Amino acid sequence: MSHNTLNTLGKKVLDLGHSGKTFMNDPELQRKLSKVKKDTETIIRRRPLISLGVGLFAGFLLGKLLSRD
């Protein structure tokens, strides 16, 4: 890659990082994420065994999808 291409790519990565930071600092997004976290904790506390099973199953599926076998 040429120096110019790398320089342009670096600028784009920095811009993307800045956009992501701005997005993550959005108060509305933070409020929604906080609610999702609270709701998830409530569900896990009410049904711990089912939550564990769902987590294990999701991990199994993710492992199957990402494995190369």
N, C-alpha and C positions, 0 to 999 in steps of 0.2 A: 504494500500500500504506500501511496505517496504521502509525504508530510502534510500536504494540503488536505487530503482525504481524512487523515487521522485527526487533524485539527478540527475539521468540520464535524466529524463524528464525536469528538470530545465535547464540542459546544452543544451538540444535540443532547448528549447524555446529561450534561449539566442543566440544560433547560428542562429536560424531563424530570430530573431530580427536584428542581425547584417547583415544577407543577405538581408533583406528587406531594411535596411538603405542604404546599398551599392547600391542596385537596384534603389532606389529613388533618389540617388545623381548622377546618370548617366546623363551626360550633354545631350546626344542624347534624352533620355527620357524627360528631362526637356524642351528641345526645342519642342518636339512633343506635350507635354501637354500644353505648352504656345500657340502653334498654335491652338489646339483644343479649348482652352479657348477663344481666340480671335475670332475664327470662330463662336463659340456658341453665344458670345456677339453680333456679327454682325447680326446673324439670329434673335435673340430676339429683337434687336432694329428695324430691318426692318419689322418684323411681330409679334408685341407684343401680339395681341389677339390670334393668332394661337398658339404661344408659350405657352400662359397661358392655352389654351385648351389642348394642348399636355401634359403639366405638370399635370393638373387635372386628365386627363385620365390615365396617368401613375401611379399617386398616388392611384386612384381608383382601378386599376388592382393589384397593389402591396398590397393594403389593402385586397382585395378579396383573393389573394394568401396566405397571411399570417394570415388571420383570421381563427378561429377554428369553426366557425358556419357552 
